[in-house]
Amino acid sequence: MKARKVRQSCLPFALSILMSATFSAHAENATDSASLIAKGKYLAIAADCGACHTAPDHGAAMSGGYIISSPLGNIVSSNITPSKTAGIGDYTEQDFARAVREGINKQGQHLYPAMPYTSYAKITDSDIHALYAYFMHGVKADDNVPAPTNLPFPFNIRSSMFFWNMLFEDAKPFTPAADKSAEINRGDYLVNALAHCDTCHTPRNALMGQNNDQALSGGSLGSWYAPNITPDKQAGIGNWSDAEIAQYLKTGHVAGKAQAAGPMAEAVEHSLQYLSDEDIQAMVAYLRQVPAVSQPVSQARDNIGQPATSEALQRAVKDPDAGWKVYSSTCANCHQADGSGNTIYPSLFHNTTTGAAQADNLIATIVYGVHRQVDGKDIDMPGFGPDALFTDRLTDQQIADVSNYVLKNFGNAELNVTADQVKTVREGGERPLIARLAQPAVWGGAVIVVILLLVLLVSLSRRGKKHGA
């Protein structure tokens, strides 16, 4: 009986130890899971996933439906919530990694490179694991089924991306450079992988592949232009201080230099403002040491221009400048008659938009306006294009006139904007060669077949050289 009593008395104690260990393990697992999901959320913000996969104003987070305008047509973002009927709820981590890094979904369909998998290919295994945990357990499932992307022939043949990927995709995770500091390596990883700055700021060739020999030296984004962000003192950001670069990344605004609009404003609003100061400084450190790419400009774009003195003269003449008439009635109330701006609206001189070597961003700003939200505060300028709701709708000629007035009085006076140029920007920008050649009405798609064959031959040739090396 004594022995039995001993066993009985020990049993509750043993159970308490076992239960304590079990609860402790569960608590540790819960803590680890929460930490992993939090890490994945931060990585998803750094990768700016929400900007494209959340429809503005009415869409549930990551439920897709955002329309991305591309030179080849409109691309509709997919649902990447853990919905099993509409999203990625039945993706394994391997399926997820393949979609993110290689641009191939669970069904084996190729994604279009509007989803920057060519940059995401560098994401490390551990970060892929954290991202997967976040999307599966930190994002609310939503059963919204976005409208399908419907590009014109031959781009609607998704399998054609196989050939493009052979030439331009490099699916290798990031490897830190042994001769670089940890900070610069972190900046490299952010700029060229997670934040994928390279996909916008690097020029593209005729087949829309990145020209990495000119990395970060500026590239067309349809209606907008992503400027040179190499450390060249005239063409790039070599004359910016570290603090100014960091401030711009965090807020999209540096007084007397620049303000973010278009895709950059979206990057600031949805991604960059939420990055840690350490990560922002790492990006600055990396950008400081990339090869500077010079371009034929005489001075830095943010040093161009001065206050205008034409107001009194224009009011005194019988037939004032057409651009001044638009500026005086539409722009001067905010930007001031002399272009000096105020505490809310930026100066139009010493401004990277008006001092740039191309007028795309000035035109696009007038057509589409500016919107970004930083620290919960909205920064807005209304658009004056054909879709304007609360402002005068300016014609292409009026936008050309006011652009030329602004350029001649505040910015790069060597530029001259035409109504046709405004029309091109308003319609999505200059179409690349591959899009122009693919017009069935002209070529019946035959040229695309030739291009794809050439891509295949070049790819096979390159692979052969690699294997023979």
C-alpha positions in Angstrom: 0.0 0.0 0.0 2.8 2.4 0.8 4.4 1.7 -2.6 1.0 2.3 -4.3 0.6 5.5 -2.3 4.0 6.7 -3.4 3.1 6.1 -7.0 -0.2 7.8 -6.7 1.4 10.8 -5.0 4.1 11.0 -7.6 1.6 10.9 -10.5 0.2 14.4 -10.2 3.7 15.8 -9.8 4.9 13.9 -13.0 1.8 15.1 -14.9 2.5 18.7 -13.8 6.0 18.4 -15.1 4.8 16.9 -18.4 2.1 19.5 -18.9 4.4 22.3 -17.9 6.9 21.1 -20.5 4.2 20.7 -23.1 2.8 24.2 -22.5 6.3 25.6 -22.5 7.0 23.9 -25.9 3.7 25.3 -27.2 4.6 28.8 -25.9 8.0 28.6 -27.5 6.5 27.4 -30.8 3.9 30.1 -30.7 6.6 32.7 -30.0 8.7 31.3 -32.8 5.7 31.3 -35.1 4.8 34.9 -34.2 8.4 36.0 -34.7 8.6 34.2 -38.1 5.3 35.7 -39.3 6.4 39.2 -38.1 9.7 38.8 -40.0 7.7 37.7 -43.1 5.4 40.7 -42.8 8.4 43.0 -42.7 10.0 41.3 -45.7 6.7 41.5 -47.6 6.6 45.3 -46.9 10.2 45.6 -48.0 9.3 43.7 -51.2 6.3 46.1 -51.7 3.9 43.2 -52.3 0.8 45.1 -51.1 1.3 47.9 -53.6 0.5 45.7 -56.5 -1.6 42.9 -55.0 -4.1 45.2 -53.1 -6.6 47.2 -55.2 -6.7 50.8 -54.0 -9.6 52.1 -51.9 -11.8 49.0 -52.1 -9.6 45.8 -52.2 -8.9 43.5 -49.3 -5.2 43.2 -48.5 -3.4 41.0 -51.0 -6.6 40.0 -52.7 -5.5 41.2 -56.2 -7.3 43.1 -58.8 -4.9 46.0 -59.1 -4.4 47.0 -62.8 -0.8 47.4 -63.7 -0.3 49.3 -67.0 2.5 48.0 -69.1 3.7 48.7 -72.6 2.2 45.4 -73.7 -1.2 46.0 -72.1 -2.9 45.9 -68.7 -1.8 43.2 -66.3 -4.2 42.4 -63.4 -2.5 41.3 -60.1 -3.5 38.0 -58.6 -5.0 37.1 -55.3 -2.1 36.0 -53.0 -4.1 35.5 -49.8 -4.3 32.0 -48.3 -7.8 31.5 -49.9 -7.9 27.9 -51.2 -10.4 28.9 -53.9 -9.0 32.2 -55.2 -5.6 32.6 -53.7 -2.5 30.6 -52.8 -4.0 28.6 -49.9 -3.0 25.2 -51.4 0.6 26.3 -52.3 3.3 24.3 -50.6 6.4 26.3 -49.6 8.1 24.8 -52.7 5.2 26.1 -54.9 5.5 29.5 -53.3 9.3 29.7 -53.7 8.9 28.8 -57.4 6.3 31.5 -58.0 8.3 34.1 -56.2 11.7 33.3 -57.6 11.0 31.8 -61.0 7.7 33.4 -62.0 5.8 30.1 -62.4 2.6 29.4 -60.4 1.4 26.1 -59.0 -0.5 25.4 -62.2 2.7 25.7 -64.2 1.7 28.9 -65.8 4.4 31.6 -66.4 3.8 34.9 -64.7 4.6 38.2 -66.4 7.6 40.1 -65.2 5.4 42.9 -63.9 5.8 40.6 -60.9 9.6 41.2 -60.4 10.6 37.6 -60.0 13.9 38.4 -61.8 14.9 40.4 -58.6 13.0 38.2 -56.2 15.1 35.3 -57.5 17.8 36.5 -55.1 15.7 36.2 -52.0 17.3 33.7 -49.6 15.8 30.4 -48.5 15.3 31.7 -44.9 13.5 34.8 -46.1 11.3 32.7 -48.5 10.4 30.6 -45.5 9.4 33.6 -43.4 7.4 35.1 -46.3 5.6 31.8 -46.8 4.7 31.8 -43.1 3.4 35.3 -43.3 1.2 34.8 -46.4 -0.2 31.6 -45.0 -0.8 32.6 -41.4 -0.5 36.4 -41.3 -2.8 37.4 -44.2 -6.5 37.1 -44.0 -7.9 34.8 -46.7 -10.2 36.5 -49.2 -12.1 34.7 -51.9 -12.1 37.6 -54.4 -11.3 36.3 -57.9 -9.7 39.1 -59.9 -10.5 39.5 -63.6 -7.9 37.6 -65.7 -5.1 39.4 -67.4 -5.9 39.5 -71.1 -2.9 40.8 -73.2 -3.1 40.9 -77.0 -1.7 38.2 -79.1 1.1 37.0 -79.0 1.7 38.1 -75.4 -1.4 36.2 -74.2 0.6 33.0 -74.8 2.2 32.7 -71.4 4.5 29.9 -72.4 6.4 32.4 -74.6 7.9 33.7 -71.3 9.9 30.5 -71.2 12.2 31.9 -73.9 12.4 35.3 -72.3 13.3 33.8 -69.0 16.1 31.7 -70.6 17.7 34.9 -71.7 17.1 37.3 -68.8 16.3 35.3 -65.7 19.1 34.4 -63.3 17.5 32.4 -60.5 20.3 32.4 -58.0 19.8 33.4 -54.3 21.8 36.4 -53.1 25.4 35.7 -52.1 27.2 38.4 -50.0 30.3 39.8 -51.4 33.3 38.9 -49.3 35.1 42.2 -50.0 32.0 44.3 -48.9 30.9 45.3 -45.5 27.8 43.7 -43.9 25.9 47.0 -44.3 26.7 47.3 -48.0 25.7 43.7 -48.6 22.4 44.3 -46.8 21.9 47.3 -49.0 22.7 45.3 -52.1 20.1 42.7 -51.0 17.5 45.3 -50.4 18.1 47.4 -53.6 18.5 44.4 -56.0 16.3 41.7 -54.4 13.6 42.7 -51.9 12.9 46.3 -52.8 13.8 45.5 -56.5 14.9 49.1 -57.2 16.8 47.8 -60.2 13.6 46.7 -62.1 12.6 50.4 -62.5 15.9 52.3 -62.4 17.8 50.1 -64.8 17.3 50.7 -68.6 15.8 47.9 -70.7 16.7 46.6 -74.1 14.5 46.0 -77.1 13.1 42.8 -75.6 12.5 44.5 -72.3 15.3 42.7 -70.5 17.4 44.7 -68.1 20.6 46.3 -69.4 22.6 45.5 -66.3 25.8 47.0 -67.8 24.1 50.4 -67.1 22.5 49.3 -63.8 20.5 52.0 -61.9 21.2 54.6 -64.5 17.6 55.3 -65.3 14.8 53.7 -67.2 11.4 54.3 -68.8 8.3 53.2 -66.9 5.7 53.8 -69.5 4.3 57.2 -68.6 7.0 57.9 -66.0 10.8 57.8 -65.9 12.9 56.4 -63.1 16.0 58.6 -62.9 19.7 57.8 -62.6 20.4 56.9 -59.0 24.1 56.1 -59.4 26.6 58.3 -57.6 27.4 60.5 -60.7 27.4 64.1 -59.5 25.6 65.5 -62.5 23.4 62.7 -63.9 22.8 60.8 -60.7 22.6 61.5 -57.0 26.2 62.0 -56.3 25.6 65.6 -55.1 23.0 64.4 -52.5 24.0 63.9 -48.9 23.4 60.6 -47.1 20.8 62.3 -45.0 19.0 63.6 -48.1 18.9 60.2 -49.8 17.6 58.6 -46.6 15.0 61.3 -46.2 13.8 60.9 -49.7 13.5 57.1 -49.3 11.5 57.5 -46.1 9.3 60.5 -47.0 9.4 61.0 -50.8 10.3 64.6 -50.3 13.5 66.7 -50.0 12.9 70.4 -50.1 14.7 72.1 -52.9 15.5 68.8 -54.6 12.8 66.3 -55.3 9.4 64.8 -54.5 8.1 61.4 -55.3 5.2 60.8 -57.7 3.9 57.9 -59.7 5.5 54.5 -59.0 8.1 56.0 -56.6 5.3 57.5 -54.5 3.7 54.1 -54.3 7.0 52.6 -53.2 7.4 55.2 -50.4 3.8 54.9 -49.3 3.6 51.1 -49.1 7.1 50.1 -48.5 10.1 52.4 -47.9 8.6 54.5 -45.1 8.2 51.4 -43.0 11.8 50.1 -43.3 14.1 50.4 -40.3 16.6 53.2 -40.2 19.3 50.6 -40.4 17.9 49.2 -43.6 17.5 52.7 -45.1 21.1 53.5 -44.2 22.2 50.2 -45.8 20.5 51.1 -49.0 22.2 54.5 -49.0 25.6 52.9 -48.3 25.1 50.5 -51.2 24.0 53.2 -53.7 27.0 55.3 -52.7 29.5 52.7 -54.0 27.8 51.4 -57.2 29.6 52.4 -60.4 28.7 55.9 -61.4 27.1 56.2 -64.8 27.6 59.5 -66.5 25.2 61.0 -69.1 25.4 64.1 -71.4 24.1 66.7 -68.9 25.8 69.9 -67.9 24.6 70.1 -64.3 22.6 68.2 -61.7 18.9 68.3 -62.4 18.1 69.6 -58.9 20.4 72.7 -59.4 18.6 74.0 -62.5 16.3 77.0 -62.6 15.5 80.1 -60.7 12.4 82.1 -59.7 10.4 83.5 -62.6 10.1 87.2 -63.3 7.7 87.0 -66.2 4.4 87.5 -64.3 4.3 91.3 -64.7 5.4 91.2 -68.3 2.8 88.6 -69.3 0.1 90.6 -67.7 1.2 93.7 -69.5 1.1 92.3 -73.1 -2.0 92.0 -75.3 -1.4 88.4 -76.2 0.3 86.6 -73.3 2.1 83.2 -73.6 -0.4 80.3 -73.9 1.5 78.4 -71.3 1.5 81.3 -68.8 -2.3 81.6 -69.2 -2.7 78.0 -68.1 -0.1 78.3 -65.3 -1.6 81.5 -64.0 -5.1 80.1 -63.8 -4.3 76.6 -62.8 -0.9 76.3 -61.1 0.2 79.6 -59.6 -2.2 79.6 -56.7 -0.3 76.6 -55.2 3.2 76.9 -56.7 3.2 80.7 -56.6 3.6 83.1 -59.6 7.4 82.9 -59.4 7.5 79.1 -58.9 8.8 79.2 -55.4 6.1 77.1 -53.9 5.3 77.1 -50.2 5.4 74.8 -47.2 2.9 72.4 -48.8 3.7 72.6 -52.5 7.2 72.3 -53.8 9.3 74.8 -55.7 9.3 74.4 -59.4 13.0 75.4 -59.7 15.8 73.3 -58.1 13.4 70.4 -58.7 14.4 67.1 -60.3 11.2 66.9 -62.2 11.6 70.2 -64.0 15.4 70.0 -64.3 15.5 66.5 -65.8 16.8 65.6 -69.2 13.4 64.3 -70.2 10.0 65.8 -69.7 8.1 62.6 -69.0 7.7 63.0 -65.2 6.6 66.7 -65.6 3.9 65.7 -68.1 2.8 62.7 -66.1 2.5 64.8 -63.0 0.3 67.2 -64.7 -1.8 64.5 -66.3 -2.1 62.1 -63.3 -1.3 64.3 -60.3 0.6 63.2 -57.2 -0.5 61.1 -54.2 1.4 59.6 -51.4 0.6 59.0 -47.8 3.5 59.3 -45.3 3.1 59.0 -41.5 -0.7 59.0 -42.1 -0.6 62.4 -43.9 -1.8 62.7 -47.4 0.3 64.6 -49.9 -1.8 65.4 -52.9 -1.8 67.3 -56.2 -4.8 66.7 -58.5 -4.3 65.5 -62.0 -5.5 67.6 -64.9 -5.7 64.9 -67.6 -8.9 63.6 -69.2 -9.8 61.6 -66.1 -9.7 64.6 -63.8 -12.7 64.8 -61.4 -12.3 68.0 -59.4 -10.1 70.1 -61.7 -10.2 71.6 -65.1 -9.4 69.0 -67.7 -6.6 70.3 -69.8 -6.2 69.3 -73.5 -2.9 67.8 -74.7 -2.0 71.1 -76.2 -2.7 73.0 -73.0 -0.5 70.5 -71.1 2.2 71.0 -73.6 1.9 74.7 -73.4 2.1 74.8 -69.6 4.9 72.3 -69.5 7.0 74.5 -71.9 6.2 77.5 -69.7 7.4 75.7 -66.6 10.5 74.4 -68.4 11.5 77.7 -69.9 11.0 79.7 -66.7 11.9 77.2 -63.9 13.7 74.2 -65.3 15.4 72.6 -68.3 14.8 75.2 -71.0 16.4 73.0 -73.7 13.4 70.8 -73.7 10.3 71.4 -75.8 7.1 69.5 -75.2 4.6 68.8 -78.0 0.9 67.8 -77.9 1.9 64.5 -79.5 4.4 63.8 -76.7 1.7 64.5 -74.1 -0.6 62.1 -75.9 2.1 59.4 -75.8 2.6 59.9 -72.0 -1.2 59.9 -71.4 -1.6 56.7 -73.3 1.1 54.9 -71.3 4.4 56.0 -72.8 6.5 55.0 -75.8 5.9 51.4 -76.7 9.1 49.3 -76.8 10.3 47.6 -80.0 9.0 44.2 -79.1 5.5 45.7 -78.7 5.6 47.6 -81.9 6.8 44.6 -83.9 4.1 42.4 -82.5 1.1 44.3 -84.0 -0.8 41.6 -85.9 -2.3 44.2 -88.3 1.2 44.8 -89.6 3.2 41.6 -89.1 0.7 39.0 -88.3 2.8 37.9 -85.4 5.6 36.5 -87.6 8.2 38.8 -86.2 7.6 37.6 -82.7 8.2 34.0 -83.9 11.5 35.1 -85.3 12.4 37.0 -82.2 11.6 34.0 -80.0 13.7 31.8 -82.2 16.6 34.2 -82.0 16.2 34.4 -78.2 16.3 30.6 -78.0 19.3 30.4 -80.2 21.2 33.0 -78.2 20.1 31.3 -75.0 21.4 27.9 -76.1 24.6 29.6 -77.4 25.1 31.2 -74.0 24.4 28.0 -72.2 26.9 26.2 -74.4 29.6 28.7 -73.7 28.9 28.4 -69.9 29.1 24.6 -70.0 32.3 24.7 -72.2 34.0 27.2 -69.8 
